[in-house]
């Protein structure tokens, strides 16, 4: 069993990584358990670099988001779910899944760390959420794992976000800007996207 000191050092390490990725004090506090004042004194000593603004508490932003944000949120959420299935602690899974999301999309990240925290909360029913409101489903059209609201049909008649993204890509300049750059001739990174985890069945509660 790890000592109290080990657990505290682990929390500080995780807090530092979250702070570097732009998480708000409230998010860092929820994930690590460290008091916000302590987080501020350790990582935002001058107060000027504290992330401002209000992060979403509910998952409604995801349901109302445009296709690009929904697809990005799915990339993060599917990876987070896979890591949790593999036994990673929630905080570590949040961090690893966010880094993996950053690796397959362009910078700056369209899904902030706070929104990733929101998605993870509602996948697991922890932190912001009292119970899960999102789950990972597999699209019967394209096979991609994606996020759906619990209690709704897994796939709409016009497919998952990735079906719609691929269908619209060649006709929608916004999608071309979002998912293509000179070093990446294909949407996102095709090889990495193919290797992206197809999340297994939800684990038992
Ligand atoms: Zn699909």
Boltz pocket constraint, residues with backbone or C-beta under 6 A from the ligand:
constraints:
  - pocket:
      binder: B
      contacts: [[A, 139], [A, 140], [A, 141], [A, 142], [A, 143], [A, 144], [A, 159], [A, 160], [A, 161], [A, 162], [A, 163], [A, 164]]
      max_distance: 6.0
